[in-house]
């Protein structure tokens, strides 16, 4: 007898498994992680000379993470270049090659399996069950149009938009649960009035959207627009929201739920629904460590280096991987969640500016402060040297001397009076292979 079709049944079963691991008994979860780590180490040891040298002769059942060396980006590049994927065709798993965004340097090539893709989909939906979110609400997904072979059929309309809709956003679960409408909006230099009109045609529901684009788009629009059109939760992507914009959203009773993730490993942590700024580790996917070596005092907090072990990284292992971020790790969350949680997450080259005396300070320039000085389509700020900032603007035409002085004054106010500010007007910003289009990056860190 078959009561439920196999595909939705299997997908729901996967979600239930992930919820059980992440919200259940702590001792059981840690035992599960230990077993997964040993399986991964055994696999890497058997198939990779690179990993045999790193693991050494110690019995795998006796190895703890602290016994292993830290994995750097350059070592990942070396392993992939010499050995390729550690999964073989005979393993019967779909295999894909991937690249990091290049936002913190040269993109790193690595391999993932179809299991990794399935996990990320299931874990994303699991969060709706963990928090008890209403699945019948719509989901509006706004993202930049990226030129690729798969996007050839996506023709942008006269307003720089491509819109697709669906009856449900739940995937296979749509056969079991009533899901809201899905709407996907791709944009490239969009007409904002047309974008807002399209967003307002249906209830917004859950809104996935790049943070920098959202802040820039709402510069002349009251954030109450989102509330008026029934936003359920804002799910920002690409970068963290500025503190000022978060405060504005909170003052309009708009709920925000961020996540911490990386191309290499997928989901790392999800923002607590009760304690903003604290993130519960995705225990079913990763083990997170922090180490004191290389830590920095930032804005009165001592932040440590973050190491990630991806428990499902059988194609390209990421074990004690230095992801390039700084944060604070806690044994539990203030909400009562009895599992490791992380806070004060900063990307070392994405959120910090370095001073000539060696200090690092957080550096964020809200779009809301830039656009009143000069209108533009895109911008990027780069710390080129220890005392030089380069500002690139596209789509703004001529900039007066007064505007240049105001921009320089604003950046010195945020970074420090010792910085020289160079302004460069360009037709298009060369983002290279980076898909994130980060508004700031330091090249001296």
C-alpha positions as CSV (number, residue, x, y, z in Angstrom):
1,X,0.0,0.0,0.0
2,X,1.3,3.5,-0.9
3,X,-0.2,6.4,0.9
4,X,2.0,9.2,-0.2
5,X,4.0,9.6,-3.5
6,X,7.6,8.7,-2.9
7,X,9.2,12.1,-3.9
8,X,7.3,14.3,-1.4
9,X,7.5,11.6,1.2
10,X,11.3,11.3,0.9
11,X,11.7,15.1,1.0
12,X,9.5,15.5,4.1
13,X,11.4,12.7,5.8
14,X,14.7,14.5,5.1
15,X,13.3,17.7,6.7
16,X,12.1,15.8,9.8
17,X,15.5,14.2,10.2
18,X,17.2,17.6,10.0
19,X,14.8,19.1,12.6
20,X,15.4,16.2,14.9
21,X,19.2,16.6,14.7
22,X,19.0,20.4,15.3
23,X,16.4,20.6,18.0
24,X,16.6,17.3,19.8
25,X,18.8,15.9,22.5
26,X,22.3,17.5,22.6
27,X,24.2,14.4,23.4
28,X,22.5,12.5,20.6
29,X,23.3,15.3,18.2
30,X,27.0,15.4,19.2
31,X,27.3,11.6,18.8
32,X,25.7,11.9,15.4
33,X,28.2,14.7,14.4
34,X,31.1,12.6,15.7
35,X,30.0,9.6,13.5
36,X,29.6,11.9,10.5
37,X,33.1,13.4,11.0
38,X,34.7,9.9,11.3
39,X,32.9,8.8,8.1
40,X,34.2,11.9,6.3
41,X,37.8,11.5,7.6
42,X,37.8,7.8,6.6
43,X,36.6,8.7,3.1
44,X,39.2,11.4,2.7
45,X,42.0,9.2,4.0
46,X,41.1,6.4,1.6
47,X,40.9,8.5,-1.5
48,X,43.3,11.4,-1.1
49,X,47.1,11.6,-0.7
50,X,46.6,15.2,0.3
51,X,44.3,14.2,3.2
52,X,46.4,11.2,4.3
53,X,49.3,13.5,4.9
54,X,47.1,15.9,6.9
55,X,45.3,13.1,9.0
56,X,48.5,11.2,9.7
57,X,48.8,7.8,11.3
58,X,46.5,8.3,14.3
59,X,43.5,6.0,14.4
60,X,40.5,7.9,13.0
61,X,38.2,6.8,15.8
62,X,40.6,8.6,18.2
63,X,40.9,11.9,16.2
64,X,39.4,15.1,17.4
65,X,39.2,18.2,15.3
66,X,41.9,20.0,17.2
67,X,44.3,17.2,16.1
68,X,44.0,18.3,12.5
69,X,45.8,21.3,10.8
70,X,43.8,24.3,9.7
71,X,42.7,24.2,6.1
72,X,43.4,27.4,4.1
73,X,42.0,28.6,0.8
74,X,45.4,28.0,-0.9
75,X,45.4,24.4,0.4
76,X,41.9,23.8,-1.0
77,X,43.2,25.1,-4.4
78,X,46.1,22.7,-4.1
79,X,44.0,19.7,-3.3
80,X,41.5,20.3,-6.1
81,X,44.2,21.1,-8.7
82,X,46.1,17.8,-7.9
83,X,43.2,15.4,-7.2
84,X,40.0,16.9,-8.4
85,X,36.8,15.5,-6.8
86,X,37.1,12.7,-4.2
87,X,33.7,11.3,-5.4
88,X,33.9,9.0,-8.4
89,X,31.5,8.2,-11.2
90,X,31.0,4.7,-9.7
91,X,29.6,6.3,-6.5
92,X,26.5,7.1,-8.5
93,X,26.1,10.6,-7.3
94,X,25.5,13.7,-9.4
95,X,28.6,15.9,-9.3
96,X,29.0,19.6,-10.0
97,X,32.0,22.0,-10.0
98,X,31.5,25.3,-8.2
99,X,33.3,28.5,-7.5
100,X,33.4,30.9,-4.6
101,X,32.1,34.4,-5.4
102,X,35.6,35.8,-5.5
103,X,34.5,38.5,-3.1
104,X,37.6,38.0,-0.9
105,X,40.1,37.2,-3.6
106,X,40.6,34.8,-6.4
107,X,37.6,32.4,-6.7
108,X,38.2,28.9,-5.3
109,X,37.1,26.0,-7.4
110,X,35.6,23.1,-5.5
111,X,33.2,20.2,-6.1
112,X,29.8,19.4,-4.6
113,X,27.4,16.4,-5.0
114,X,23.7,16.4,-5.7
115,X,23.3,15.5,-2.0
116,X,24.7,18.9,-1.0
117,X,22.1,20.6,-3.3
118,X,19.3,18.5,-1.9
119,X,20.5,19.3,1.7
120,X,20.5,23.1,1.2
121,X,17.0,23.0,-0.2
122,X,15.7,20.8,2.6
123,X,17.5,22.8,5.3
124,X,16.1,26.0,4.0
125,X,12.5,24.7,4.2
126,X,13.2,23.1,7.6
127,X,13.7,26.5,9.1
128,X,10.0,27.3,8.3
129,X,9.0,24.2,10.3
130,X,11.4,25.0,13.2
131,X,9.9,28.5,13.7
132,X,6.4,27.5,12.9
133,X,6.1,29.9,9.9
134,X,2.9,29.9,7.9
135,X,3.5,28.0,4.7
136,X,0.4,29.5,3.0
137,X,2.1,32.9,2.8
138,X,3.5,34.0,-0.6
139,X,7.2,34.0,-1.3
140,X,8.7,36.8,-3.3
141,X,12.3,36.3,-4.5
142,X,14.0,39.3,-5.9
143,X,17.5,38.8,-7.3
144,X,19.9,40.3,-9.9
145,X,19.9,39.0,-13.4
146,X,23.2,37.2,-14.0
147,X,24.2,36.5,-17.5
148,X,24.8,32.7,-18.0
149,X,24.0,29.9,-20.4
150,X,20.9,29.1,-18.4
151,X,19.6,32.7,-18.5
152,X,19.4,32.9,-22.3
153,X,15.6,32.4,-22.2
154,X,15.1,35.1,-19.5
155,X,14.3,38.2,-21.6
156,X,14.1,41.4,-19.6
157,X,11.2,43.7,-20.2
158,X,11.4,47.4,-20.9
159,X,11.7,48.1,-17.2
160,X,14.7,45.8,-16.7
161,X,12.7,43.0,-15.1
162,X,11.9,39.3,-15.7
163,X,9.0,38.0,-13.7
164,X,7.9,34.4,-13.2
165,X,5.2,33.1,-10.9
166,X,4.1,29.7,-9.6
167,X,1.3,28.2,-7.7
168,X,3.5,27.2,-4.8
169,X,7.1,27.7,-3.6
170,X,7.2,24.5,-1.5
171,X,8.7,22.2,-4.2
172,X,7.8,18.6,-3.6
173,X,6.0,19.5,-0.4
174,X,3.4,21.4,-2.4
175,X,1.7,18.0,-2.9
176,X,1.3,17.7,0.9
177,X,0.9,21.3,2.2
178,X,-1.0,24.3,1.0
179,X,1.7,26.7,0.0
180,X,1.5,30.4,-1.0
181,X,2.2,31.7,-4.5
182,X,5.8,32.0,-5.6
183,X,7.1,35.1,-7.5
184,X,10.6,35.4,-8.8
185,X,11.8,38.9,-10.1
186,X,15.1,39.1,-11.9
187,X,16.4,42.7,-12.3
188,X,19.1,44.6,-14.2
189,X,19.1,48.3,-13.8
190,X,15.4,48.2,-13.1
191,X,12.8,50.9,-13.2
192,X,12.1,51.1,-9.5
193,X,8.5,52.3,-9.9
194,X,7.8,49.2,-12.1
195,X,9.6,47.0,-9.5
196,X,7.5,48.3,-6.6
197,X,4.3,48.0,-8.7
198,X,5.1,44.4,-9.4
199,X,5.8,43.7,-5.8
200,X,2.5,45.3,-4.8
201,X,0.4,43.3,-7.2
202,X,0.3,40.4,-4.7
203,X,0.9,40.0,-1.0
204,X,4.7,40.0,-0.6
205,X,4.9,37.3,2.2
206,X,8.4,36.1,2.7
207,X,10.8,38.5,0.9
208,X,14.2,37.2,-0.3
209,X,16.3,40.1,-1.6
210,X,19.9,41.4,-1.6
211,X,20.4,43.8,1.3
212,X,22.4,46.5,-0.6
213,X,19.8,46.6,-3.4
214,X,16.9,46.8,-0.9
215,X,18.4,49.7,1.0
216,X,19.3,51.6,-2.2
217,X,15.8,51.0,-3.7
218,X,14.0,52.2,-0.6
219,X,16.0,55.4,-0.2
220,X,13.1,57.5,-1.5
221,X,10.4,55.0,-0.5
222,X,9.0,54.6,3.0
223,X,9.8,51.1,4.3
224,X,6.1,51.0,5.4
225,X,5.5,50.0,1.7
226,X,6.6,46.5,2.7
227,X,4.2,46.4,5.6
228,X,1.4,47.8,3.5
229,X,1.8,44.9,1.1
230,X,1.9,42.3,3.8
231,X,5.5,41.3,4.1
232,X,5.7,38.4,6.5
233,X,9.5,38.2,7.1
234,X,12.4,39.8,5.4
235,X,15.1,37.3,4.4
236,X,18.1,39.3,3.4
237,X,20.9,37.9,1.3
238,X,24.3,38.8,-0.1
239,X,25.3,41.0,2.8
240,X,24.2,42.2,6.3
241,X,21.7,45.0,6.6
242,X,23.1,48.2,8.0
243,X,22.3,48.9,11.6
244,X,20.4,52.0,10.6
245,X,18.2,50.2,8.1
246,X,17.5,47.4,10.6
247,X,16.4,49.9,13.1
248,X,14.1,51.5,10.5
249,X,12.5,48.1,9.7
250,X,12.1,47.2,13.4
251,X,10.4,50.5,14.0
252,X,7.8,49.5,11.4
253,X,7.4,46.1,13.0
254,X,8.9,44.3,10.1
255,X,10.5,40.9,11.1
256,X,14.0,40.1,9.8
257,X,15.6,36.7,9.7
258,X,19.1,36.6,8.4
259,X,21.3,33.5,7.9
260,X,25.1,32.9,7.8
261,X,26.2,30.9,4.8
262,X,29.1,30.4,2.4
263,X,29.4,29.0,-1.1
264,X,31.8,26.4,0.0
265,X,29.7,24.8,2.8
266,X,26.1,26.1,2.4
267,X,24.2,27.0,5.5
268,X,26.3,27.7,8.7
269,X,23.7,29.3,11.0
270,X,20.3,30.9,11.1
271,X,19.3,34.1,13.0
272,X,17.4,33.4,16.2
273,X,13.8,34.5,16.0
274,X,13.9,35.8,19.6
275,X,17.4,37.3,19.9
276,X,18.4,39.4,16.9
277,X,22.1,39.1,16.0
278,X,22.5,35.6,17.5
279,X,22.6,32.7,15.0
280,X,21.9,29.0,15.8
281,X,24.5,26.8,14.2
282,X,23.1,24.4,11.5
283,X,24.3,21.3,13.4
284,X,23.1,19.0,10.7
285,X,25.5,20.5,8.2
286,X,28.6,21.9,10.0
287,X,30.7,22.0,13.1
288,X,31.9,25.6,13.9
289,X,35.1,26.3,15.9
290,X,36.7,29.6,16.8
291,X,40.4,30.0,17.7
292,X,42.2,32.8,19.4
293,X,45.2,32.9,17.1
294,X,44.5,35.7,14.7
295,X,41.7,37.2,16.8
296,X,41.1,41.0,16.8
297,X,39.5,43.6,19.1
298,X,36.7,45.2,17.1
299,X,34.4,47.9,18.5
300,X,35.1,46.8,22.0
301,X,34.7,43.0,21.3
302,X,37.4,40.4,21.0
303,X,36.5,38.5,17.8
304,X,38.1,35.1,17.0
305,X,38.8,33.3,13.7
306,X,36.1,31.0,12.5
307,X,36.8,27.5,11.3
308,X,34.2,25.4,9.5
309,X,33.9,21.6,9.1
310,X,31.4,20.7,6.5
311,X,30.1,17.2,7.4
312,X,28.8,16.4,3.9
313,X,31.8,17.6,1.9
314,X,32.7,14.3,0.3
315,X,33.6,15.7,-3.1
316,X,35.9,18.5,-1.8
317,X,36.5,18.1,1.9
318,X,36.3,21.2,4.0
319,X,37.6,20.2,7.4
320,X,38.7,22.9,9.9
321,X,38.5,25.4,7.0
322,X,39.5,29.0,7.7
323,X,36.5,30.7,6.1
324,X,38.1,34.2,6.5
325,X,35.6,35.5,9.1
326,X,35.7,36.7,12.7
327,X,33.0,36.1,15.3
328,X,32.1,35.1,18.8
329,X,31.0,31.5,19.5
330,X,28.8,30.6,22.4
331,X,27.8,27.3,24.0
332,X,24.1,28.2,23.9
333,X,21.8,31.0,22.8
334,X,20.2,33.6,25.1
335,X,16.8,32.4,24.0
336,X,17.4,29.0,25.7
337,X,18.5,27.1,22.6
338,X,20.9,24.4,24.0
339,X,23.3,24.4,21.1
340,X,26.3,26.4,19.9
341,X,25.4,29.8,18.6
342,X,27.4,32.5,16.9
343,X,27.3,36.3,17.0
344,X,29.2,39.4,15.9
345,X,30.0,37.9,12.5
346,X,32.4,39.9,10.4
347,X,34.1,39.0,7.1
348,X,37.7,40.0,7.5
349,X,38.0,41.7,4.2
350,X,34.3,42.7,3.8
351,X,33.5,44.5,7.0
352,X,36.8,45.8,8.3
353,X,39.1,48.7,7.4
354,X,42.7,48.5,8.5
355,X,44.6,51.5,9.9
356,X,48.3,52.3,9.8
357,X,48.7,51.5,13.5
358,X,47.4,48.0,12.8
359,X,43.9,48.5,14.2
360,X,40.9,47.0,12.5
361,X,37.6,48.8,12.8
362,X,34.2,48.0,11.3
363,X,33.4,49.9,8.1
364,X,29.9,50.3,6.7
365,X,28.6,53.2,4.6
366,X,24.8,52.9,4.2
367,X,23.6,53.6,0.7
368,X,21.1,56.0,2.3
369,X,24.0,58.3,3.1
370,X,25.6,58.1,-0.4
371,X,22.6,58.6,-2.7
372,X,21.6,62.1,-1.3
373,X,25.1,63.3,-2.4
374,X,25.1,61.8,-5.9
375,X,22.7,59.5,-7.7
376,X,24.2,56.3,-9.2
377,X,23.3,52.8,-10.3
378,X,26.1,50.8,-8.6
379,X,29.0,51.6,-6.3
380,X,32.0,49.9,-4.8
381,X,34.4,51.1,-2.2
382,X,37.9,49.5,-2.0
383,X,40.7,50.0,0.5
384,X,43.6,49.9,-1.9
385,X,46.4,50.8,0.5
386,X,46.7,51.4,4.2
387,X,45.5,55.0,3.8
388,X,43.7,55.1,0.4
389,X,40.0,54.4,-0.4
390,X,38.8,54.1,-4.0
391,X,35.2,54.8,-4.7
392,X,33.8,53.6,-8.0
393,X,30.4,54.8,-9.3
394,X,28.5,53.8,-12.4
395,X,25.4,55.4,-14.0
396,X,25.9,58.8,-12.5
397,X,27.2,61.1,-15.3
398,X,29.3,64.1,-14.3
399,X,30.0,64.6,-10.6
400,X,30.7,68.2,-9.4
401,X,33.7,69.2,-7.2
402,X,31.2,69.9,-4.4
403,X,29.8,66.4,-4.6
404,X,33.3,64.9,-4.6
405,X,34.2,66.8,-1.5
406,X,31.0,65.7,0.2
407,X,31.7,62.0,-0.6
408,X,35.3,62.3,0.6
409,X,34.0,64.0,3.9
410,X,31.5,61.2,4.4
411,X,34.0,58.4,3.9
412,X,36.6,60.0,6.2
413,X,33.9,60.4,8.8
414,X,33.2,56.7,8.6
415,X,36.8,55.4,8.1
416,X,39.1,58.0,9.6
417,X,40.6,61.4,8.7
418,X,43.9,59.9,7.7
419,X,42.4,58.3,4.5
420,X,42.8,59.8,1.0
421,X,39.7,59.3,-1.1
422,X,39.9,58.7,-4.9
423,X,36.6,58.8,-6.9
424,X,36.4,57.0,-10.2
425,X,33.4,57.3,-12.6
426,X,32.9,54.2,-14.7
427,X,30.4,53.0,-17.3
428,X,30.2,49.6,-15.6
429,X,31.9,48.3,-12.4
430,X,34.0,45.3,-13.2
431,X,32.8,42.7,-10.6
432,X,34.9,40.0,-12.2
433,X,33.6,36.5,-11.2
434,X,32.0,37.8,-8.0
435,X,28.2,37.3,-7.9
436,X,27.8,39.1,-4.6
437,X,28.8,42.6,-5.8
438,X,30.0,43.6,-2.3
439,X,29.9,47.3,-1.6
440,X,33.2,47.3,0.3
441,X,36.3,45.2,0.3
442,X,39.7,45.7,1.8
443,X,42.7,44.6,-0.3
444,X,45.2,45.1,2.6
445,X,43.7,42.4,4.9
